[in-house]
Amino acid sequence: MSTSTTAGAVAASTTQGLRNLYYARFGFAVIWAGLLALTASTLNPASIALLVIYPLFDVAAAVIDFRSSGPARPRVPLYVNMAVSLLAAIGLAVAVTSGIPDVLRVWGVWAITAGIVQVIVAILRHRLGGQSAMILSGGISTLAGTSFILQAGGAKASVTTIAGYATLGCIFFLISAIRLHRHAAKAK
């Protein structure tokens, strides 16, 4: 087997694994956002569990990404993403005891940081295809994070807006998954 054939097989495997991960992230986020929208009028056991689960799912997704992406994996940004998301889950578990404004602040800082990391990872993977939506999603995440922090200081602070944020994010995962699927089909 030639080096180019091996490289092509590795790229195809990476693309397929990433595509499947993006589809899974889409499905999780759709369900999660719906459940949060139904429970987020107050901080209650259901909404608290959902708020902490989301960044933990992000950690798990980053671990799967790291293990399945082979040589195309951007090591340092994925490690940063795992650490930041784990810290966000811990921060949210603590913030819920203080109220919605603190939850929004923690979520906002996480959204900004994770968005920056997402842009970096997507730029490093641009050659795989389907990453333009991830770049856009990461950029929007940084803006949304800023809006969460600003909303935390207002009179109408609500975690319901986080459900909208997750819904928008899941659309970008779906777009990237579809584009990766098409990119892989063209490569065959």
C-alpha positions in Angstrom: 0.0 0.0 0.0 1.4 3.4 -1.0 1.8 6.3 1.4 -0.9 8.3 -0.4 -3.3 5.4 -0.2 -2.6 5.0 3.6 -3.0 8.8 4.0 -6.3 8.7 2.1 -7.6 5.8 4.3 -6.6 7.7 7.5 -8.3 10.9 6.2 -11.5 8.9 5.2 -11.6 7.2 8.6 -11.1 10.5 10.4 -13.8 12.2 8.3 -16.2 9.4 9.0 -15.6 9.4 12.7 -15.9 13.1 12.9 -19.1 13.1 10.9 -20.6 10.5 13.2 -19.6 12.4 16.3 -21.2 15.6 14.8 -24.4 13.7 14.2 -24.4 12.4 17.8 -23.7 15.9 19.1 -26.6 17.2 17.0 -29.0 14.6 18.4 -27.9 15.2 22.0 -28.1 18.9 21.7 -31.6 18.8 20.2 -33.0 16.7 23.0 -31.0 18.6 25.7 -32.3 22.0 24.5 -35.9 20.8 24.4 -35.6 19.4 27.9 -33.9 22.6 29.2 -36.6 24.8 27.6 -39.2 22.7 29.4 -37.5 22.9 32.8 -35.5 26.2 32.9 -38.1 28.5 34.3 -36.3 28.1 37.6 -33.3 26.3 38.9 -34.7 22.9 39.9 -33.2 19.5 40.1 -34.0 18.8 36.4 -32.6 22.0 35.0 -29.5 21.8 37.3 -28.8 18.3 36.1 -29.1 19.4 32.5 -26.9 22.4 33.0 -24.1 20.2 34.5 -24.6 17.3 32.0 -24.0 19.5 28.9 -20.4 20.4 29.5 -19.8 16.8 30.7 -21.1 15.6 27.4 -18.7 18.0 25.7 -15.8 16.4 27.7 -16.9 13.0 26.5 -17.2 14.2 22.9 -13.7 15.7 23.0 -12.3 12.4 24.3 -14.1 10.5 21.5 -12.8 13.0 19.0 -9.3 12.7 20.4 -9.3 8.9 20.2 -10.9 8.6 16.8 -9.3 11.4 14.8 -5.8 9.9 14.6 -3.1 12.1 13.1 -5.7 14.8 12.2 -6.3 15.5 15.9 -5.2 18.8 17.2 -3.9 17.5 20.5 -3.4 20.7 22.5 -6.8 22.3 21.6 -8.7 19.1 22.4 -6.9 18.8 25.7 -7.8 22.4 26.5 -11.4 21.8 25.5 -11.6 18.8 27.8 -10.2 20.8 30.7 -12.3 23.9 30.1 -15.5 21.8 29.8 -14.7 19.8 33.0 -14.1 23.1 34.8 -17.4 24.5 33.4 -19.3 21.4 34.8 -17.7 21.9 38.2 -18.3 25.7 38.0 -21.9 25.2 37.1 -22.4 22.7 40.0 -21.2 25.4 42.3 -22.9 28.3 40.6 -26.4 26.8 40.8 -26.2 27.3 44.6 -25.9 31.0 44.1 -28.6 31.5 41.4 -29.3 32.1 37.8 -26.9 35.2 37.3 -23.9 33.1 38.5 -25.0 30.2 36.2 -25.1 32.6 33.3 -21.7 34.0 34.1 -20.1 30.5 34.3 -21.9 29.4 31.1 -20.8 32.7 29.4 -17.1 32.2 30.2 -17.3 28.6 29.1 -19.1 29.6 25.8 -16.4 32.2 25.1 -13.5 29.9 25.8 -15.0 26.8 24.1 -15.9 29.0 21.1 -12.3 30.1 20.7 -11.1 26.5 21.0 -13.7 25.4 18.5 -12.5 28.0 16.0 -8.9 26.8 16.4 -9.8 23.2 16.0 -11.9 23.8 12.9 -9.1 25.9 11.3 -6.6 23.1 12.0 -9.0 20.6 10.4 -10.2 22.7 7.5 -8.7 20.4 4.9 -11.0 17.6 6.1 -14.0 19.6 4.9 -17.2 20.6 6.7 -15.4 23.0 9.1 -16.7 26.3 7.9 -19.8 25.8 10.0 -17.7 24.9 13.0 -15.7 28.1 12.6 -18.9 30.1 12.4 -20.3 28.3 15.3 -17.2 29.0 17.5 -17.4 32.6 16.6 -21.1 32.8 17.5 -20.4 31.0 20.7 -18.0 33.7 21.8 -20.6 36.4 21.1 -23.3 34.3 22.9 -21.0 33.9 25.9 -20.6 37.6 26.1 -24.4 38.1 26.0 -24.9 35.5 28.8 -22.4 37.5 31.0 -24.2 40.7 30.2 -27.6 39.2 30.8 -26.5 38.0 34.2 -26.4 41.6 35.4 -29.9 42.3 34.1 -33.2 42.0 35.8 -34.5 39.3 33.5 -31.7 36.8 33.8 -32.9 33.4 32.6 -31.3 30.1 31.7 -33.9 29.5 29.0 -31.7 31.5 26.6 -29.1 28.7 27.0 -31.5 26.3 25.3 -31.6 28.6 22.2 -27.8 28.7 22.2 -27.6 24.9 22.2 -30.2 24.7 19.4 -28.2 27.0 17.2 -25.0 25.0 18.0 -26.7 21.7 17.1 -27.7 23.2 13.7 -24.0 23.9 13.0 -23.1 20.3 14.0 -25.7 19.0 11.6 -24.5 21.2 8.8 -20.9 20.1 9.4 -21.9 16.4 9.5 -23.7 16.7 6.2 -20.9 18.6 4.6 -18.4 16.0 5.8 -20.6 13.3 4.4 -20.7 15.0 1.0 -17.0 15.6 1.1 -16.3 11.9 1.8 -18.7 10.9 -1.0 -16.9 13.2 -3.5 -13.5 11.7 -2.4 -14.6 8.2 -3.3 
